Amino acid sequence: MARPHIEFIQSQVLPWQDGVYSGGWPGVESRILSKDEAAGDASLLIRNPPGWSRPGAEHILADEELFVLEGAIEISGTVDEESGGHAGVAWLAEQGHLSAAQTDYVIIPEPFGPDRICVGHRGVYWFDLVTTGHTAHGSMPFLGVNAIDHMTTVLEAIRTRLAPRLALRTTALPVVPTLARQATLNLNSITGGQTGPGGQTPCVPDRCVATFDRRFLPEERFDAVKAEIEQLLAELSKEHPGLRCALRDRMLVHPLR
């Protein structure tokens, strides 16, 4: 009866008719929302009287169709989704163009395929780890403290201590693909010393920054997620005197299910 397309219908102006388009069903009223004169297909809004029951089994062919019966649909084509949405959806919300007072439902299109609807996501915690050293001339590095060397110590601890623990944590939700059911931590970028196309000079780098993307599960609490990283840094500062590494927040999005 239905046809795969989208229509905007003012159903309140359509009259109720006795019966249905396909015939039969005494006492039932219907509104014909759309009709294909060539194929004979139609989409109906059906109203049954109190206590009504179908007199017998009946098979009705149907396909997917979306109707807007009342209200409005607003489509916002925004940018900046992969870098946090601060210049896109977040900006619209901050300016009051999007608000809970005027929005009942939100659909976020993603390339999941036509047969998959996702109703949640893992949490997102972006953060920097910043190691600080002391600069010196490259011919006498023993006079300085190399911040990049200290960062390699931090990265090794993350790889051998933290990452294996995260791999053991999985959500009970049916997340697709299966490996995305794990808690994960990705090293997005790392910068330190002299960067760019310019010529190099003999310097001991006194600062190194590594940016991470931590995806945490609905079963994890954010305060525990952050505390786990802080605990690792505290252990490293005891094991390696002189190592200075600070945690700096970038962005937080809590899990949704």
C-alpha positions in Angstrom: 0.0 0.0 0.0 2.8 2.4 0.7 5.5 3.7 -1.7 9.1 4.6 -0.8 9.3 8.3 -0.8 8.8 11.3 1.5 5.7 13.6 1.5 4.6 16.7 3.5 0.9 16.2 4.2 -1.6 18.5 6.0 -3.8 15.6 7.1 -6.2 17.8 9.0 -7.6 19.2 5.8 -8.3 15.7 4.3 -11.8 14.3 4.8 -12.5 11.0 6.6 -14.1 8.4 4.3 -16.1 5.3 5.1 -14.1 2.1 4.6 -10.6 1.9 3.3 -9.1 2.3 -0.2 -8.9 -1.5 -0.7 -12.5 -2.0 0.3 -14.3 -3.8 3.2 -13.7 -3.2 6.9 -17.2 -2.0 7.9 -17.2 0.8 10.5 -13.6 1.8 9.6 -12.8 5.3 8.3 -9.7 6.4 6.4 -7.9 9.4 5.0 -6.1 8.8 1.7 -2.8 10.6 2.2 -1.4 9.8 -1.3 -2.4 7.8 -4.2 -0.6 6.5 -7.3 -3.2 6.5 -10.1 -1.0 4.5 -12.4 -0.1 1.6 -10.1 -3.1 1.8 -7.8 -1.0 2.1 -4.7 -2.2 4.3 -1.8 -1.1 5.4 1.7 -3.8 5.7 4.3 -4.5 7.0 7.8 -7.0 4.5 9.3 -9.3 5.1 12.2 -11.0 2.2 13.9 -14.1 2.5 16.0 -14.0 1.5 19.7 -14.1 -2.3 20.2 -13.5 -3.0 16.5 -11.7 -6.2 15.5 -10.7 -7.6 12.2 -13.3 -10.2 11.0 -10.6 -12.5 9.7 -7.0 -12.8 8.6 -5.8 -10.4 5.9 -2.5 -9.9 4.2 -1.6 -6.3 3.2 1.5 -5.5 1.2 3.4 -2.5 2.5 6.6 -0.6 2.0 8.4 2.1 3.9 7.1 5.6 3.7 7.6 8.8 5.8 4.8 11.3 6.2 4.9 14.6 8.1 1.3 14.9 9.3 1.7 18.0 11.5 4.5 20.3 12.6 7.6 20.8 10.5 10.9 19.3 9.5 14.0 21.4 9.6 17.1 20.2 7.8 20.4 21.7 9.0 23.4 21.1 6.7 26.3 21.7 9.1 30.1 21.3 9.0 32.7 20.5 11.6 31.2 17.2 12.6 34.5 15.3 12.9 36.3 18.0 14.9 33.5 18.4 17.5 30.8 20.4 15.8 31.7 23.7 17.5 31.3 25.6 14.3 28.3 23.6 13.2 25.5 22.1 15.3 27.0 23.4 18.6 27.0 26.9 17.2 23.4 26.6 16.2 22.4 25.5 19.7 24.4 28.2 21.3 22.7 30.8 19.2 19.3 29.4 20.0 18.5 28.2 16.5 18.2 24.7 17.9 16.7 24.1 21.3 14.7 21.5 23.3 11.8 23.9 23.4 11.3 23.8 19.7 12.6 20.4 18.8 10.8 17.1 19.5 13.1 14.6 17.7 16.5 14.7 16.0 17.8 12.4 13.3 21.5 12.5 12.5 22.2 11.0 9.1 25.2 8.7 9.0 26.5 6.3 6.3 25.4 3.2 8.1 23.3 1.8 5.3 19.5 2.0 4.7 18.7 -0.9 7.0 20.5 0.2 10.1 19.3 2.7 12.7 21.6 3.6 15.6 20.1 5.0 18.8 23.3 5.8 20.8 27.0 6.3 20.8 30.1 5.8 23.0 31.5 8.7 25.0 34.2 10.9 23.6 37.1 12.4 25.6 39.7 14.3 23.7 42.7 15.4 25.7 46.4 16.5 25.5 49.3 15.2 27.4 52.0 17.8 27.6 55.6 16.9 28.7 57.9 19.8 29.7 61.6 19.7 29.7 64.5 22.2 29.5 66.1 23.5 26.3 69.8 23.3 25.7 72.2 23.4 22.7 72.1 20.2 20.7 75.8 19.7 21.0 75.5 19.4 24.8 72.1 17.7 25.3 73.1 16.7 28.8 72.6 20.3 29.9 68.9 20.1 29.0 65.9 17.9 29.5 64.4 16.4 26.3 60.6 16.7 26.4 60.2 14.3 23.5 62.2 11.6 25.3 59.8 12.0 28.3 56.8 11.7 26.0 58.2 8.4 24.6 58.2 7.1 28.2 54.5 8.2 28.6 53.5 6.6 25.3 55.2 3.3 26.2 53.3 3.2 29.5 50.0 3.8 27.7 50.8 1.1 25.2 51.8 -1.5 27.7 49.7 -0.7 30.8 46.6 1.3 29.8 45.7 -0.1 26.4 45.6 -3.8 27.4 43.1 -2.8 30.2 40.9 -1.0 27.8 40.8 -3.9 25.4 39.2 -6.0 28.1 36.3 -3.7 28.5 33.3 -4.2 26.3 29.7 -2.9 26.3 26.7 -5.1 26.5 25.0 -3.1 23.8 24.9 -4.5 20.2 27.4 -2.0 18.8 28.5 -2.5 15.2 31.2 -3.4 14.2 32.0 -5.8 17.0 35.4 -4.3 17.8 33.8 -0.9 18.5 32.2 -2.5 21.6 35.6 -2.0 23.3 36.9 1.0 25.1 39.5 2.5 22.9 42.3 5.1 22.9 43.8 6.6 19.8 46.9 8.8 19.5 45.7 11.5 17.1 48.8 13.6 16.8 52.2 14.4 18.4 54.2 17.6 18.1 57.5 18.7 19.7 60.7 20.5 19.0 61.1 22.5 15.8 58.3 21.8 13.3 57.5 23.0 9.8 59.5 23.3 6.6 62.1 25.7 8.0 65.7 24.8 8.7 66.6 23.0 11.9 68.8 24.4 14.6 70.6 22.3 17.3 68.1 22.5 20.2 66.9 20.2 22.9 63.1 20.3 22.7 61.5 21.6 25.9 57.9 20.8 25.1 56.0 18.0 23.5 52.2 17.6 23.0 50.3 14.4 22.3 46.6 14.6 21.5 44.4 11.5 22.3 40.9 10.4 21.4 39.4 8.2 24.2 36.1 6.5 23.4 34.5 5.2 26.6 31.5 2.9 27.1 28.1 3.7 28.6 29.1 1.4 31.4 32.1 3.6 32.2 31.9 6.8 34.3 33.8 9.8 32.9 35.3 10.6 36.3 36.8 7.1 36.4 38.1 7.4 32.8 40.0 10.6 33.6 41.2 9.4 37.0 42.7 6.3 35.3 44.9 8.6 33.1 45.8 10.8 36.0 46.8 7.7 38.1 49.1 6.5 35.3 50.9 9.9 35.1 51.3 9.9 38.9 52.9 6.4 38.8 55.3 7.6 36.0 56.4 10.7 37.9 57.4 8.4 40.8 59.2 5.9 38.6 61.0 8.6 36.6 62.1 11.6 38.7 62.1 14.7 36.6 59.4 13.6 34.3 56.8 16.3 34.1 53.6 15.5 32.2 50.3 17.5 32.4 46.8 16.4 31.3 44.8 19.0 29.4 41.1 18.6 28.5 40.0 19.3 25.0 36.4 18.0 24.6 33.9 15.7 26.3 30.8 14.1 24.9 29.0 11.7 27.3 27.7 8.3 26.0 24.1 8.1 24.8 21.9 5.1 24.7 
